[in-house]
């Protein structure tokens, strides 16, 4: 079986346009040479951290690591303070490459700026003898329920296989032009765009950061035929004013995750481009795809030869879901369980230096996703939410623990709990419950000012909703019991919320609640409300 280095060797001497970034262009031959020119800075087994926006350097360093037998560690640039330090320290990064715009986030770590790199040129193209299928190529971060860092291992052989799988699944050819604006530290970008483009010698149009207003102009300017997305990005594009040119494009397919049925319909109608959705994760052990006949709102079915089941806490298969005449789930208590790949453990290549997290995922030959779902009597799978304390906001995964640690610094609060509540369109929003000190009232302005003063608050971490409770619900062992908080969501008050990106809180009114319910209904997600 080939490695990703083998795919790069096939592109040596290939004069087909491979990469477009702003006003610069590279053929595949030039891309491969850029990769080779970075190999003298590496050694086999070395860990290279990239704290970058979507720059061509991401593609070049990925190739250099593949040729040399090093591992690329994608660092999320929205992380801050102790969390960023934990990511870098946990993955034993030997070389941290960043850019001036992210320099302040690096802290005391030794680093190299891409702007200052002095690279040799014309380095001979060769693959280090140590490179095998099993050589670690990528460490891709995800978040677990405990907040402990988890870096998913992806070997060079697996990445090469993903390149072939993507080519077949999407029907891509060498003449396709792939628009790539999703963050490169995420597997969605690397596995559904960069990998298949390398295998085919197709063209990638790379954008530094996603921009909803520039999506259509970019697609039309470069003649893009395929794009990848995650969740809310479609909603942002649909929020831009329609134009008479919307359907005047070469797009033939978009692939992604977590878009609402309404947004998928609206996008296809407006831009004359069908969409393909898939349920999966960076771990790569399980896949559920929307196929012809998939009920509206369902995940779909796994490919043939990949058995998936919904299991309860005891490892028994849950009852099949039943629905009333309005399509509402009527037996949630017995139907909802964990989505489990029954024979998928072998496909999971593990977490770096985290055997405890691996043990939670692998039970015999089964792979436990940690996500909740249910299966109907016709075999279709449905998503029921993230398990434990996972949050997914704007397609970014993170755990509640680090956010709680920050909120606990606020002196007027006696106790805090952070948990996900559904977003009206896709994914989650952050909600916090706060128990105030006796005789102290919640001051929304003071709370907002406190959050803005926290240097390690991630860009997605500020709560959308803050509920003030008289007494935090506790378990028998005096631990916070989040189950009733999750169930009540923002229906029990008093609740304060912020409408936009600004950290500016005001009290949630009954009129606000009705407007929120209407928004959930509009996007066919009313069933997610308690």
C-alpha positions in Angstrom: 0.0 0.0 0.0 1.3 3.5 -0.8 2.2 6.2 1.7 1.5 9.9 1.2 5.1 10.3 0.3 4.5 8.0 -2.7 1.6 10.2 -3.8 4.0 13.2 -3.8 6.6 11.3 -5.8 3.9 10.8 -8.5 3.5 14.6 -8.7 7.2 15.3 -9.3 7.6 16.9 -12.7 3.8 17.4 -13.0 3.3 20.9 -14.5 -0.5 20.9 -13.9 -1.6 23.8 -11.7 -1.7 22.5 -8.2 -2.2 25.4 -5.8 -3.7 29.0 -6.0 -3.3 31.4 -3.1 -4.2 35.0 -3.4 -2.1 36.2 -6.4 0.4 33.3 -6.4 0.3 30.0 -8.2 2.3 26.7 -8.0 2.4 23.8 -10.3 2.5 20.3 -8.6 6.2 20.1 -9.6 6.8 23.4 -7.7 4.7 22.2 -4.7 6.8 19.0 -4.4 10.0 21.0 -4.6 8.8 23.3 -1.9 8.2 20.2 0.2 11.7 18.8 -0.5 13.3 22.2 0.3 12.0 21.9 3.9 13.2 18.4 4.6 16.8 19.5 5.7 15.1 21.2 8.7 13.5 17.8 9.7 14.5 14.4 11.0 12.6 11.2 11.2 10.2 11.1 14.1 10.3 14.9 14.6 7.1 16.7 15.6 6.4 19.9 13.7 3.7 22.2 15.1 1.9 24.6 12.7 0.1 27.6 14.2 -1.0 29.2 11.0 -3.9 30.4 9.0 -4.5 28.7 5.7 -1.2 29.4 4.1 0.5 27.4 1.3 3.1 26.6 4.0 0.6 24.1 5.4 0.7 22.1 2.2 4.5 22.4 2.0 5.2 21.3 5.6 2.7 18.4 5.3 4.7 17.1 2.3 8.0 17.7 3.9 6.9 15.7 7.0 5.7 12.9 4.7 9.0 12.7 2.8 11.1 12.8 6.0 9.1 10.6 8.3 8.1 13.5 10.6 4.7 14.2 12.1 2.7 17.4 11.5 0.8 18.7 14.5 -2.1 21.1 13.6 -2.5 23.7 16.2 -5.9 25.5 16.6 -5.2 29.2 16.4 -8.4 30.0 18.4 -6.8 28.4 21.5 -5.2 30.7 24.1 -3.0 30.7 27.2 -2.7 27.4 29.2 -4.8 25.5 26.7 -2.5 26.3 23.8 0.5 25.5 26.0 -1.0 22.2 26.8 -1.5 21.4 23.1 2.1 22.2 22.3 3.5 20.5 25.4 1.4 17.3 25.1 2.4 16.6 21.5 6.2 17.0 22.2 6.6 19.6 19.4 10.2 20.0 18.4 9.7 22.8 15.8 6.9 25.3 16.1 6.2 27.2 12.9 3.9 30.3 13.1 3.3 33.7 11.6 3.6 37.2 13.0 -0.2 37.5 13.4 -0.2 34.6 15.9 3.1 35.4 17.6 1.5 36.8 20.8 -0.3 33.5 21.4 2.9 31.5 21.3 4.1 32.6 24.7 7.5 31.4 25.8 7.7 28.5 23.2 10.6 28.7 20.8 9.2 29.2 17.3 10.1 30.1 13.7 8.1 32.6 11.7 7.2 31.7 8.2 8.2 35.2 7.2 11.7 34.7 8.5 12.4 31.2 7.1 15.6 30.9 5.2 15.2 27.7 3.1 17.6 26.0 0.8 16.5 25.6 -2.8 16.7 22.7 -5.2 17.0 20.0 -2.5 16.9 16.6 -4.2 13.6 14.8 -3.9 13.9 11.6 -1.9 11.9 9.7 0.7 13.7 8.8 4.0 14.2 5.0 4.3 12.3 5.1 7.7 9.0 6.0 6.1 6.4 3.2 6.2 2.7 3.0 6.0 2.6 2.9 9.8 4.7 6.1 10.1 2.8 8.8 12.0 2.1 11.7 9.6 -0.5 13.8 11.4 -1.6 14.5 15.0 -5.0 16.1 14.8 -6.5 17.6 18.0 -10.0 16.8 19.2 -11.6 17.4 22.6 -12.9 14.8 25.1 -15.4 15.0 27.9 -12.7 15.5 30.5 -10.9 18.3 28.8 -7.7 16.3 28.6 -5.8 16.9 25.3 -6.4 14.3 22.7 -4.3 14.2 19.5 -5.6 11.7 17.0 -2.9 9.7 15.2 -3.1 9.5 11.4 -0.4 7.4 9.7 1.0 8.1 6.2 -0.7 4.9 4.9 -4.1 5.9 6.2 -3.8 9.4 4.8 -2.9 8.0 1.4 -6.0 5.7 1.6 -8.2 8.6 2.4 -6.9 10.3 -0.7 -8.2 7.5 -2.8 -11.4 7.1 -0.9 -12.2 10.8 -1.3 -11.5 10.7 -5.0 -14.0 7.8 -5.4 -16.7 9.2 -3.0 -16.7 12.7 -4.6 -16.2 11.6 -8.2 -13.2 13.9 -8.5 -10.9 14.1 -11.5 -7.7 15.8 -12.4 -9.6 18.7 -14.0 -11.5 19.6 -10.8 -10.8 22.8 -8.9 -11.2 22.4 -5.2 -12.1 25.4 -3.1 -10.5 25.2 0.4 -11.4 27.8 3.0 -11.9 25.6 6.1 -9.2 25.6 8.8 -6.2 23.4 7.9 -5.7 22.1 11.4 -8.9 20.2 11.0 -9.2 16.9 9.3 -12.1 18.1 7.1 -9.7 20.3 5.2 -6.8 17.9 5.0 -8.7 14.7 4.2 -11.4 15.9 1.9 -9.4 18.5 -0.1 -5.7 18.3 0.1 -5.4 14.5 0.1 -7.5 13.7 -3.0 -6.1 16.7 -4.9 -2.6 15.3 -4.4 -3.6 11.8 -5.6 -5.1 13.3 -8.8 -2.9 16.3 -9.4 -6.0 18.5 -9.3 -6.0 22.2 -8.4 -6.6 23.6 -4.9 -7.7 27.2 -4.4 -6.7 28.1 -0.9 -8.1 31.0 1.1 -6.4 32.3 4.3 -9.7 32.3 6.2 -13.3 31.6 5.4 -15.3 34.5 4.2 -18.9 34.2 3.4 -19.0 37.4 1.3 -16.0 36.2 -0.8 -17.3 32.6 -1.3 -19.1 33.2 -4.6 -16.6 35.7 -6.0 -13.8 33.2 -5.3 -15.7 30.3 -6.8 -16.6 32.1 -9.9 -13.1 33.8 -10.4 -11.3 30.5 -10.2 -13.9 28.2 -11.8 -14.1 26.0 -8.7 -16.1 22.7 -9.1 -15.9 21.3 -5.5 -15.8 22.7 -2.0 -15.8 21.3 1.5 -17.5 22.9 4.5 -18.3 22.4 8.2 -21.6 23.2 9.8 -22.3 26.9 10.1 -20.3 28.0 7.1 -23.3 27.3 4.8 -25.5 29.5 7.0 -23.0 32.4 6.8 -23.0 32.1 3.0 -26.8 32.0 2.8 -26.9 35.2 5.0 -25.2 37.2 2.2 -27.5 39.1 -0.1 -28.6 37.1 -3.2 -27.3 38.1 -6.6 -28.2 37.4 -10.1 -24.9 35.5 -10.5 -25.5 33.0 -7.7 -26.2 30.0 -10.0 -23.6 31.2 -12.5 -20.8 29.0 -11.3 -19.1 25.7 -12.1 -19.7 24.1 -8.7 -21.0 20.5 -9.0 -20.6 19.3 -5.4 -20.1 20.4 -1.8 -19.1 18.0 0.9 -19.4 18.6 4.7 -21.1 18.0 8.0 -23.7 19.4 10.3 -25.7 21.6 8.0 -29.4 21.9 8.7 -31.8 20.4 6.2 -33.2 23.8 5.5 -29.8 25.3 4.8 -28.9 22.4 2.5 -32.1 22.9 0.5 -31.6 26.7 0.3 -28.0 26.4 -0.8 -28.7 23.9 -3.5 -31.6 26.0 -4.9 -29.6 29.2 -4.8 -26.2 28.1 -6.1 -27.4 25.1 -8.2 -25.0 22.9 -6.4 -25.9 19.6 -4.6 -24.4 18.8 -1.2 -23.2 15.5 0.2 -23.1 15.0 4.0 -21.2 12.5 6.1 -21.1 11.7 9.9 -17.6 10.9 11.0 -14.7 12.2 13.1 -11.0 12.8 13.0 -10.5 9.3 14.5 -11.6 7.9 11.2 -13.1 4.8 12.6 -16.8 5.2 11.6 -18.7 6.8 8.8 -22.4 7.3 8.2 -23.5 8.8 4.9 -26.6 10.4 3.4 -27.5 8.1 0.5 -30.5 8.2 -1.8 -33.7 7.8 0.2 -32.3 9.1 3.5 -35.1 10.7 5.5 -35.0 14.4 6.0 -32.8 15.2 9.0 -31.3 11.7 9.4 -27.6 10.9 9.2 -28.0 8.1 6.7 -26.5 4.7 6.8 -23.0 3.3 7.1 -21.2 1.9 4.1 -21.6 -1.8 3.4 -19.2 -3.8 5.6 -19.2 -1.2 8.5 -21.7 -2.4 11.1 -22.9 0.3 13.4 -25.3 0.0 16.3 -26.9 2.2 19.0 -25.9 0.7 22.4 -27.0 1.6 25.9 -24.6 2.0 28.9 -24.5 -1.8 29.4 -23.5 -2.5 25.8 -26.9 -3.7 24.7 -28.5 -2.6 21.5 -31.2 0.0 22.1 -34.8 -0.3 20.9 -35.5 1.0 17.4 -36.9 4.5 17.4 -40.7 5.1 17.0 -42.3 8.3 15.8 -45.7 9.9 16.2 -47.8 11.3 13.3 -45.9 14.5 13.5 -42.5 12.8 13.2 -41.6 13.3 16.9 -39.6 10.6 18.6 -41.9 8.9 21.2 -39.5 6.4 22.9 -36.4 8.5 23.4 -35.6 6.9 26.8 -35.2 3.4 25.3 -34.1 4.4 21.7 -31.3 6.9 22.3 -27.8 5.5 23.1 -24.2 5.8 22.0 -23.3 5.4 18.3 -20.9 2.5 18.2 -18.9 0.9 15.3 -19.1 -2.8 16.1 -16.0 -3.8 14.2 -14.3 -0.4 13.8 -11.6 -0.5 16.5 -8.9 -1.6 14.1 -9.5 1.5 11.9 -8.7 3.8 14.9 -5.0 4.4 15.1 -5.1 5.8 18.6 -4.5 9.0 20.6 -1.0 10.2 21.1 0.1 9.6 24.7 -3.4 9.1 26.0 -4.1 5.5 26.8 -7.0 6.4 29.1 -8.8 8.1 26.3 -8.1 5.2 24.0 -9.6 2.8 26.5 -12.8 4.8 26.5 -13.1 4.5 22.8 -12.1 0.9 22.2 -13.9 -2.1 23.7 -12.8 -5.3 22.1 -13.4 -4.9 18.3 -15.9 -2.0 18.9 -15.3 1.7 18.6 -17.4 4.0 20.8 -17.9 7.4 19.4 -19.1 9.1 22.6 -22.0 10.6 20.5 -25.6 10.0 21.0 -28.0 8.7 18.4 -30.9 6.4 17.5 -31.9 4.1 14.7 -35.3 3.8 13.2 -37.1 0.6 12.2 -35.9 1.1 8.6 -32.3 1.1 9.6 -31.7 4.9 9.3 -29.4 6.5 11.9 -30.2 9.8 13.5 -28.0 12.1 15.6 -29.1 13.0 19.2 -26.3 15.1 20.5 -22.8 15.1 21.9 -22.1 12.8 24.8 -20.7 13.9 28.2 -19.4 17.5 28.2 -18.4 17.9 24.5 -19.4 21.2 22.9 -19.2 21.9 19.2 -19.6 25.6 18.4 -19.1 26.9 14.8 -17.6 23.5 14.0 -15.0 23.8 16.8 -14.9 21.0 19.3 -13.9 21.7 22.9 -14.6 20.5 26.4 -16.5 22.2 29.2 -13.8 21.8 31.8 -11.4 24.5 30.6 -14.3 27.0 30.2 -15.5 26.2 33.7 -12.0 26.8 35.1 -12.0 30.3 33.7 -15.5 31.2 34.8 -14.7 29.9 38.3 -12.2 32.8 38.7 -15.1 35.2 38.8 -15.2 36.1 42.5 -19.0 36.7 42.9 -19.7 33.2 41.7 -19.8 30.3 44.2 -20.1 27.5 41.6 -20.3 27.3 37.8 -21.2 24.6 35.4 -20.8 24.7 31.6 -22.7 22.5 29.1 -23.9 22.5 25.5 -27.4 23.5 24.4 -28.6 23.2 20.8 -28.0 25.9 18.3 -31.0 26.8 16.1 -29.1 25.9 12.9 -26.2 23.5 13.7 -24.1 22.2 16.5 -24.2 23.7 20.0 -24.1 26.9 21.9 -22.3 27.4 25.2 -24.5 27.7 28.3 -23.3 28.3 31.9 -25.1 28.0 35.1 -23.9 30.3 37.9 -24.6 30.1 41.6 -23.9 33.5 43.1 -22.6 34.2 46.6 -25.3 34.8 49.2 -26.7 38.3 48.9 -24.9 39.0 45.6 -26.9 39.7 42.5 -25.8 38.8 39.0 -24.4 41.8 37.2 -24.3 41.1 33.4 -22.0 44.1 32.7 -19.5 43.0 35.3 -19.6 39.4 34.1 -19.0 40.5 30.5 -16.1 42.7 31.5 -14.6 39.8 33.5 -14.8 37.5 30.4 -13.1 40.1 28.2 -10.2 40.4 30.7 -9.4 36.7 30.5 -6.4 36.2 28.1 -6.9 32.4 27.9 -10.6 32.5 27.0 -10.9 30.7 23.6 -12.6 32.7 20.9 -15.6 30.3 20.9 -15.9 29.8 24.7 -17.8 32.9 26.0 -21.3 31.5 27.0 -24.2 32.4 24.8 -26.5 31.9 27.7 -25.9 32.3 31.5 -28.5 30.9 33.9 -28.5 32.1 37.5 -29.5 29.3 39.9 -30.2 29.5 43.6 -28.4 26.2 44.3 -26.5 24.1 41.9 -28.0 20.6 41.4 -25.7 18.0 42.9 -25.3 14.2 42.8 -25.2 12.0 45.8 -21.4 12.4 45.8 -21.7 16.2 45.8 -20.6 16.6 42.2 -22.5 18.9 39.9 -25.3 17.2 38.2 -25.7 18.7 34.8 -28.5 16.5 33.5 -31.3 18.7 34.8 -29.5 21.8 33.6 -29.1 20.3 30.1 -32.8 19.3 30.0 -34.1 22.7 31.1 -31.8 24.5 28.6 -32.8 28.2 28.6 -36.4 27.6 29.5 -35.8 28.1 33.2 -34.6 31.4 34.5 -33.4 33.9 35.1 -31.2 33.6 32.0 -29.0 36.2 30.4 -27.8 36.0 26.9 -25.8 37.8 24.2 -27.1 38.1 20.7 -24.0 38.6 18.5 -20.3 38.3 18.8 -19.9 41.0 21.4 -19.7 39.9 25.0 -22.7 42.0 26.1 -25.4 40.3 28.1 -29.0 41.2 28.7 -31.9 39.3 30.3 -33.7 36.7 28.1 -37.4 37.6 27.9 -40.4 35.5 27.0 -40.5 37.3 23.6 -36.9 36.2 23.1 -37.8 32.6 23.9 -40.6 32.6 21.4 -38.3 34.1 18.7 -35.8 31.4 19.5 -38.4 28.6 19.2 -39.5 30.0 15.9 -35.9 29.9 14.7 -35.6 26.3 15.7 -38.8 25.5 14.0 -37.7 27.3 10.8 -34.6 25.1 10.7 -36.5 21.9 11.6 -34.6 21.5 14.9 -37.6 22.0 17.3 -37.2 18.5 18.5 -33.9 19.4 20.2 -35.6 21.7 22.6 -36.6 20.3 26.0 
